[in-house]
Amino acid sequence: MLLVSQVLTLYPTAQVLGQEPLITFAILLLVILVVPILFERLRLPALVGLVCSGLVFGPSGWRLFEHESPMMTLLSNIGLFYLMFITGLEFNIQLFRQQQSRSLVFGSLTFSVPLMLGTWGGKFLGFDWHSSILVGCLLASHSLLAYPIISRLGVVNNQAVTMTMGSTIFTDIGTLLILAVSIASFHAGTFSFAQLITILGWAIIYFVIVLFGFDWVSKEFFRRSGDDEGNKFLCVLMSVFLSVLMAQLMGLEKIVSFFLAGLAVNEAIGEGPVKEKLVFIGSVLFIPIFFIDLGLRIDLPAFFNGYSTIKLLLLIFVGLMSSKFIAAVLAKLVYRYSWQETLTIWSLSIPLVGTTLGVALEGYRSGLLPAEVLNSVIVLMLITATFGTWLTNIMAGDAVGLTCSSVGEAPITTLLKQKAQSIHSNFTIIVPVQNPQTQKYLIEMAALLACQSQGKILPLAIAHATSQMDAPQLDIAWQRSEKLLGKATEQSRILGARAEPLLRIDDAFAPAICRSAREQKANLIIMGWGKRTGLRARLLGNVIDNVLWAAHCPVAVARLVESPKRIQRILVPIENLITPTLTPLQFAQTLADANQSQITVLNVCDRRTSPSQIAARRSHLSQLVSKLAVSNPPDIQIITHENVAQAVLQAARLYDLVVLPFIRNRTSPGGLAISDVTTELARQLTCSIIILGEPQHHHKLVLSNSFSAKKTAM
């Protein structure tokens, strides 16, 4: 058998890699692992790096990969389908409902204006009506690639931002509907008005069946079968396959069915581990390979040698920018937004990623769009992904300056109203005591909070259930749990806190903790740091992650390197000034009152922030702190730094404890994983850490209300 090195000397590299798929796959995994990290450090979107890597390793570069190879074709197609599925699955329907009328109005504007301008541009370039309309569709949709930015800056609840996010459902559905009709009528050969109405009617029927029928069936199935993860996975798979089957029977494109399937099961599976695992699998493997394949398709010599391709790219770029700006200005005139909000709307509607790439690729495969248009769209995606996110970061970066015309009441107002409500008389803290190594400090932390809030501790031990209640394994687990509870109760008594031990038999730890907390009407769950991380934890989940998803009350995940009684200096970073998460600050204040400690509130802003803007931030933070009405107000510190995580790490060297809000990893609609600041800090901080997670839906401020009410009553 010839060695690979010997074969490489006899045959072209691409031919050898085509015969050795394991080598190709290994190189792909290396690219997916390294390239996004490098481009994130360059402050560029990871998808830009993936496309560029495909350009480097493809026919225009080193010729290591060929997009016609069977393996690349298969993985790229799966990535495209996954991309469309996640685009529908990750859409925030609640935000759309909150601003439904405005989202529909702006969706109509940002869809129709680019569609008309793009169609006119297509006719100007000499395309027929089918191709011209499809060119217009390429400009009509937009991807919320900057969602992690606006989420981090805390402007998600701004009416203008919410309207822009909600409009994506209208633009995506409209774009895919026109794609389906255009390709179906093109394949029919002859074109007539009656035929167009027939195709459009079947497409609308299909959309209604999938969006409303599958949604109702999924919800009804979960209502009858329970909230089991396995059932949810099977339901999602069944919805996808049935949607694809119906699309093929009606002669519609597959990417339409995958998007609609994701949108149909969106509310049924909700936010939880199932959705996170579905997104994770596609985000780390298939979707990145799809973007690499897009880079392989770019013919760089032909792109620069031909004036027509550059002319086409410039025309499409100018048409996109102008049409999206016109739509944003029209929305400003209708709803009287400020110029900063208008420019934020414009920046959010610029990136063209998910739906646009799917439409361009399907249009090229069907023969409606030439290769020049596909190359131009791929390059346009790189430009808009970079420029759009950069512009959003600038426009929404001054979080204090962006008017918070929020949907509903502001968090501060809600907090003050809830403080005025009846005082909780039985503040309850649940502490799972499965790990003897972390039990001592956790009970000590709970005792400090319970004594300060005049509450009680419920040490919880869980004996893992077996099929038979008289099994020896259950007896052993029961005895071990009783010993742990005995130690926890004795420790609580020594610390002066009231403790009521709980012993529960259950077949899963996370549901047992959440159910016990709900049954006992707990106000807080305190858990020790989990050891399982990495790929296995992301695929299979762990106890802490599942509790954070399912708990009805706040969950404090603690990694304590010393006794909580010795904590004297507490750091609470607050990055979001528009809708700040106040629960970590209130949690830290209660702990500080128990220990006579000092709290520092830290805010990190960009180095380009002017002194007047820094003063405005300090004033805004002072107002937030004063509204909490605490006896010993925290210090306020503002640092200018280009990297939030590094700034917090440097400041944390002088503190005993850092209290962080739990920010779940999100993905952009393109499916690429976005890391958050909390994850990086938790990995690198050496002092004690408490990550405070709040419920997914409601009761978000019960913890802080209880603490404040207790201190008022004392």
N, C-alpha and C positions, 0 to 999 in steps of 0.2 A: 504494500500500500504506500503510495506516495505521500510524503509530508506536505502540509499546507504550504510551507515555504517553497518547496520544489514546484508545486502546482502553480503558485503565483508567478514563477519565472517563465512558465510555459504559456499561460493563458491570461487574458485581461482580468483585472481585479474584480470587476462587477460580475463577470461570468463565474469566477470562483465562489464569490459570496452568494450568488444565486444557487450554486450547488451545495453550499454549506449554510443553511438557514440559522444554525445555532450561532455562528460567528456574527451574522447580520443582527440577530436579536441581541446578542451581548453588546455590540457596539451601540445599538439603539438604546438599550438600558443605560449605558454609560453616558450617552448624550442627554437623555432625559434627567439623569441624576445631576450632572455637572452644569450644563448650560443654563438652566433656570436660576441656579444660585449665582452664577457669574453676572447674569443680566439684572438680577434683583439688586446686586451691589452697585451696578451701574445706573440704578434708578430707572430701568427700562422694563416693560412688561415681559414676563417669561415667554409668552407666545412669540414675541419678536425674536428672541434668541433661538427658539425651536425652528422657526421658519428659516432664519439665517443659517442654522446648522444644516438644514436640508439643502440649502443653496450651496454650501461649502462641500458637502459630501455627495452631492448629486452630479448630474451630467455636466453642469456648468462649472464644477469644481474638481474634486479628486476622483469622481466617478466610482465611489465605493458602493452607492446604492442606485437602483433603478426603480422608478415608481411603477413600471410595468411588471415587476417581479411578482409572482403569485403571493408570496408572504406579505409584501408591502401592500399589495392591493387588498388583501383580506383584512389586515390590521387597520389600514386606513379607512376602509368602508365601515368597519366596526366603530372606529373613532368618530366618523361622521355621524353615524346613527346614534351613538352615545351622546355626542354633542347636541344633537337636536332633542334627544330625550331629556337631557339635563336642563336644556333651555326651558322646556315646559315644566319640568319637575321643580325647578328652583324659583319659578315665578311667584312673587308674593301677592297672592290674591287678596289678602286682607288690606294691603295698601291700596290696591285697585278699588276695592269697595268703599274705602274711606273717601276717596276722591274720584268716584266713578264718573260723574258728569264732566269734571275738568279733564280727566284722563281721556275720555272719549273725544272731547273737543280738541285737545292738543294732539291726540293720536290721529284724528282726521287731518289736522293741519300738517303735522310732520310726516304723514303718509302721502297725502294728495299733492302737496307742493313739490317734493322731490320726484314723485311719480310722473307728474306732468312735465317737469323740467327735464328729467332723464329720458322720457319718451321723445320729447322734442329733440333732445340731443342725439338720440339714436337715429331718428329720421334724418337729422342734419349730417350724420356720418354715413348715411346710405344704407342703413339696415331696413329690413322689412318690418311690418307692424308687430309681428310676434316677437322678434328680437328687440325691437325698440321698447316695447312694453316691459320686456324682461330686464332691459337695462335700467328702466325707471324703477323697477322693483328692487334692484340692487341698492338704490339710494334710499328707498322708502323706509326700511327697517333700521333699527339701531340696537346695539348691545350695551347693557349696563356694566361695562368693563370697569368703571370707576366706582362701583358699589362699595368695595372695601374702603375707599378713600372717604366717601361721604358718611359711611357708617362710623369710621374711626373719628371723623371730625364732629359727628353728632348732629348732622343736618338732615338726617333721614326724614324727620317729622316736619320739615319745612314744606309748606303746601306746594311750592314750585317744584321741589325735588320729588315729592310724592307723586305729583301729577306726571312728571316725566317718567318715573319708574312704572306707573300704572299704564301709561300709553303704550308700553312695549307689547302688551298682549294684543292690542288692536293692530299695531304695525306688523307684528309677526304673523298673526292669523291672516291679515289681508295680503301680505306678501306671498305666503304659501298658497293661499287660495288662487291668486293670479298665476302663480307658477303652475299649479295643477291644471288650471283651465288652459293656459298657453300651451303646455306640452301636449295635453290631450287633443286640443284642436289642431296642433301642428302635425301630430301623428295621424290624425284623421285624413289629412291630405287636402280635402276641400274645406273651404271656410264660408259659412253662412250664418246669418243672425239666429236662425232657428237652431242650428247645431250648437252655437255658442250658448244659447239659453238652456239647451238640454244638458250640456256638459256642466254648466254652472249650477244647474238645479241638482244634479247628482252629487256634485262636490259639496254643496251646502247641506244636502241630506246626510252625507257622510260625516261632515263636521259636527252636525247636531247629534247624530247617533253616538259618536265617540265622546264628545265633550260632555254631553248631558246624560246619555245612557250609561256609559261606562262609569261616570262619576257616581250616579245613583246606585248602580249595581255594586260597586266597590264599597260604598258606605253601608249599604244594606248587608253585604257579606260580612264586614267587620263587626257590625252590630250583633249579628247572630252567632258568629264564630269566636268572638272575643279578640283581644288585642295581642294576638300571638305574632311574633316576628316571622315565623315560618309561613303563616298564612298570608302575611303582607307581601313577602317575597313572591309567593306563588301567584297572588292576585296581580302583582305588577307584571310578572312574566306573561300571565294569561292575557292581560290587557294589551300588552305590546304585540303579542303574536296575533291576537284577534284583529287588532287595528291594522297590522300589516296585511293580513289575509284579506280583509275587506277592501283595503286600498288596491290590492292587486286585482281583485274581482271587478272593481270599478274603473281600473285603468289609471289610477292615480300614483304619484311618486311615493316611494318608501319614506323619504325624509319627512314628508307631511304626516305620515302615520306615526312615526316615532315622536315627533313634537306633540301631536295631539294626545298620544298615549301618556306622555309625561304630564301634560296639563290636566288630563282627565283624572289621574290618580293623585294629583297634587294634594288636594285637601283630604283625601281618604287616608293616605298614610301619614300625613301631617309631619311635624318636626319630631325627629327621634332617631334612634340608632339605625333603623332600616334605611331611612333616607340618606343618612350620613354614609353608610357603607356602600349604597348604590352609587353615590356621587364619588366616593373615594376610589372605587375600583376603576371607574372611567377616567378620573382626573390624573391618576398616577401612571397610567399605561396607555390606554387606547387613544384618548384625545391628544396627548402629546405626539404620538406617532402620526396622527392625522395632520397636525401642523408641520411636522417634519416632511411628510409627503407633499404638502403644499409647496415647500421650498424646493423639493425635487422637480416639481413641474415647471418652475420658472426657467425659461430659456434666456439666460443673461446676455449672450452675444446677440441674439435676435432682438432682444429688448433695446439694447443701446445702438445697434446698427440701423434699426428701422425707425425713421422719424414718425411714422404713423402710430406706433405703439406709445411713444412718449407723448405725442399729441393727444391720443385717446386718454391716457392717464391724467394729463393736465385738465382736459375738458371734464372728465368725471369728477376730479377733485374739486375744481371750481364750482361745478354744479352741485356737488354735495354740500360744500361749505355755505354757499349762498342760499340754497333752498332750506337747509336746516336753520340758518340764521333768520331767514324770512319767517319761518314757522315760529321760532322763538319770539320774534318781535311781535307777530300777530297775537301770540298768547299774552305778551306783556300788555298790549293794547286792550285786550278783552278783560283780563283779570288785574290790571294795574300793578304788575310786579315792578320791583326796582330793577335798575340796570344790572346790579350784581346778581340778582336772581335770574334775570334774563340770560346773562352770559353763562351762568351755571347750567341753565336749561340747555343752552346751545352746546356747551362742552359735553354734557351727558348724552346728547343725541348724536354726537359725531362718530364714535367708534362703530365700525362695521365688522362684526366677527361671526357669530354663530349662524343666524339665519341667512345673512348675506353670502357667506362662503358656501353654505349648502345650496342656495339658489344658483350661484355662479357655477358650481361644479355640476349640478344636475342640468343646467342650461347648456353647458359645454358638452356633456355626455350625450344629450339628446340632439345635438347639432344646431340648436338655436343660437348659441353664442360661439364666436370664433375663439381661437387660442389667445389672440391678443387681448380680448376682453378679460379672460380668466387671469392672464398674467397681470393685467392692470389692476384687477380687483384684489389679487393677493398682495401686490405692492401697496395698494390703497389701504388694505387692512393694516399693514405694518405702520403706515403713516398715521392713520386715524387712531390706532391703538396707542401710539406714543403721544401724539399731539393732544388727543382728547383727554387722556388721563392727566397729562401735564397741565392742561388748561383748567381742568376740574380742581386739581390741587391748588392752583393759584386763586381761582374764583371762590371756591368754598373754603380755602385755607384760613381766611380771616373769619373764624367761626363766630367771633363776637360781632363782627360787622354784618354778617349775613342774618337778616331779620328772621327770627324764629316765629313765623306765622304758622304755628303748629296746628296739626289736625287734632282738635280737642284741646284739653287743658294742658298747660305746661306742667312738668313734673314737680316744680317747686310749689305751685299752687295746690296740686293734688296732695303733696306731702303735708302742707300746712292745714289743709282741710281735714286730713286723716288724723293729724295730731289732736285736733279739737274733738275727736270722737271719744267714745267711752274708753276708760282705762282698762287695759287687760289685767285681769286679777290672777292669772295663772300662767306665767311665762314658762314654757316647757322646752327643754333642750334634750334631744336624743343623741346619745353617743354610742355607736357600735363599738364593741370591745372584742373584736375577733383577734386582734394582734397585740399580744402582751408587750411588745417592744415599744409601741406608740401609746399604749393605754394610759400610762401614768401622766404624761403631759396633756393628753386630750382631756382627761378627767379634771386635771388642774385648771385648764383653760375654761372648761364648762363650769367649774365651781366658781371661778372669778365672775363670770358673766351671770350665773344664777344668783349669787349673793348680791351683786350690784342691782339686779332686776327683780329681786324678791321672788325668784322662780324656783324651779326644781329641775333635777337631772334625772333622766331615764336611761340608765345604762342598758344597752340592748345586746343580747347574745342570741345567735341563731344556730340552732342545731340542724344540720343538713338532713332533710327527710329522705327516707328510703321507702321502697314499695311496701314493706311490712313494718308496722309500728313496734314489733317486738324484736327487731333485728339487733344483733350485738353492736353493729356500727352506730346505730342511733343511741344506744345506751352510753357508748364511749363519748360521742359528741355531746350528749346531754350532761354528763358528768363534767366534761371540760368546760362547757358553757357555765355551769353552776359555779365552778371555781373562779372563772373570770369575773362573773357578776359579784361574787363574794368580795373579791379584791377591790373591784370598782366601788361597791357600796361602802366598804370600810374606808377607803381613801376619801370618798365624798364626805363621810361623817367626820373624819379628822379635819378636813378643810372647812367644815361648818356649813356644808350645803345639804339640802334635803334631796335624798335619792330614793327612787322607786324602781328596782330592777325589773327588767322584762326578759323573759325567755320564750323564744318562739321557734316552732318547728316549721321549716319551709324548704322547698326544693331549689330556691334561688335566693342569693343574698340581696341583690339590689331591689327586687320587688318586695322582699320581706321588710327591708328598711323603710321603703317608701310607704308601704301599707301600714306599718306600725306608726310612722309619723303622722299619717292621716287619721288613724284610729284614735291616737292619743292627742290629737289637735296640737301637735308640736309647732313651735314657732321657729325652731332652728335645728339643723342637723350638723354635728361636728364630726368629721371623719379624718383619719390619718392619710398620709400620702401613699398613693398606690405605686407599686414597683413595676407593673407591667406597662411597657411602652413600646413604641415602634409598630411594625407592620402587623404583628399578631394582635396587639391591642386594638388597632384600627379596624381590622377585619372582624374580630370576634367580640370586641368591646371588653370593658372591665367594670368592676362594681361601681367605682366612683363615677365613671362616665355615665352609666345607666341611671345612677341616682340623680346626677345633675340634670338629666333629661326629664325624669319622671316625678321628682319631688314637688310637693305642693307649697313648700316653704323654702326659705334660703338655706343653702348648703355651704358650710365653711370647710374647705379642704386645707388642712394644716400640715406643714412640715416644720416642726419645732426642734431647733438644735439646742435649746436650753430651756430651763423652767420658765413658764409664762410669768411667774412672779418677778422674775428678774428683768423683764422687758420695761425699759424706761424711755426709749426713743422709738417712735413709730412713724413710718413714712407712708403716705397715701398719695400715689400719683393719680392725678385727674387730667386726662388728655382731652376729654370732651367737655367743652364749656357751654354748649347750647342745651343739651339734655344730659347733664352729668348723672352718673350712677352714684347716688348719695348713700346707699346702704353701706358700702365699705367704710366711708367716713364715719357714719353713725356707729358702726360696729367697733371701729378703732377708738372712737370717743368713749364708749362704754368701758372698753378694756383699759383705756387710759385713766378713767375715773377710778377704777378699781385699784390700779397700781400707782396712782399719782404720777402718771407718765405724761410726756409731751408729744404732741402730734405735729407733724409738718405736712402741709398740703403742697404737692409739687406739680407744677405745670411746665411742660417743655414746648417751646415754640421755635420756629425756624430762625436761623441767623439773620435772615433778611427782615425780620420784624422790626419795625421802627420803635423808638422809645415811647412815642405816644400810644402805639398799639400795645406795648408791654404794660404801660400804665393802665390802659383800658382793661386788659386782662386781669391785672391785680385788683382793680376796683370791682370787676365782675366776680372774681373769686371771693373777695371780702363780703360782697352782698350775699353770695351763696352760703358762706360760713355763718354770717350773722342771722340768716333766716332759720338756721338750725337751732338757735337759742341755747347754746351750750355754756356752761359756767366757766370753763377754761378753754377759750377759743384757740384753735390751732394756729401755728405760724404758717405764713404763705411764702413760698419760694418759687420764683420763675427763672428758668434756665433757657438760654438760647443754644440750640444744638441741632445739627443736621440729622441726628439719629436719636429717636426717642428712647429706644431701649438702652443704648450706650450711656445716655445722660442719666437715666434712672439707675443704671448699674454703678456709675461713678458716685452718685449721691448716696446710694444705699450703703456704702462702706461705713458711714458714720451712724448707722441705725441698727437697732436690734430686731426690728420686725418691719416687713413690708406687706401692706394689705392691698391686694390687687382685685379688680373685678374680673369675673370669669367671662371671657369673650370667646364664644365658640368659633372655631375655624370655619370661615365661609369659603365658598368658591365663587369665582366670577361666573357669569352666564356662559363663558367660554369653557368652563369646566376645569380651569387650572387652579390648583390649590393656592390659597393666599394665607401666608403665615401671619399671626397677630403678635402684637408686642408682648402680651401676657405669656405666650408660649416661650418666647426667647428669654424673658426675664426669669421665668420659673426654672429654666434649664441652667442659667448661669449665676443666679444669686446664691450666695453662701450663707446669708443670715436666715433667720426664721421667716417663713412665708405663710400667709393665709390668702387663699384664692376664694373669693366669695361669689358663689353662683346664685342667681335669682330664678324664680319659677319662669317657665316659658310663656305663660299666658296671663296670669293674674296674681293677686296677693303679693305684688312685687315689693311693697314697702311696709309690709306687716312687721318685719324685724325692726326697722328703724323706728316705727311708731311705738312698738312695745317698749323699746329701750327709752325713748323720750318720755312716754307716758309714765313709766316707772320712776324716772328721775324727777318728773314733775310732782308725783305723788309723795316722794320721799321727803 
